Amino acid sequence: MSVLTDIPVYEVFAQSDALSFATHVGSVRAATPKAALEAARETFFRREPAFDVWVVLQDAVAHARDFPESLPD
């Protein structure tokens, strides 16, 4: 296992303004959520600022095609 694969992947979501929906803008690898936010800002929002930004561990994101039969507590 390489060092890079040991660093978690965070999915990045953002709103362009207060009335817009959050959209997925990409992914970053970072050791902590704080580092993921910093990486997301540097990677995706240098030219166009976002109103709000979220980072979510990739393993915590569920989508319709593989939605688990039972959700964890």
C-alpha positions, 0 to 999 in steps of 0.5 A: 500500500502506498503512502498516497492511498493511506490519505483519505479522499474528501468529496467537495460540495459548494454553493455559489450563493445563498439561494443556489443548491450545493453541487459536487465540484470535485475531490481532494486528498487530505489528512484532516477535514481542516486540511481538506477545506484548505485544499478545496479552497486552493484547488477549486475556489481560487478564481471564483469564491464560493458562498459555502463549502463542504468536505465529506469523507468519500466513504460517508457519501451514499448515492442511489445506485449503491444505497445500502439496504440498511443504514448505520446507526 
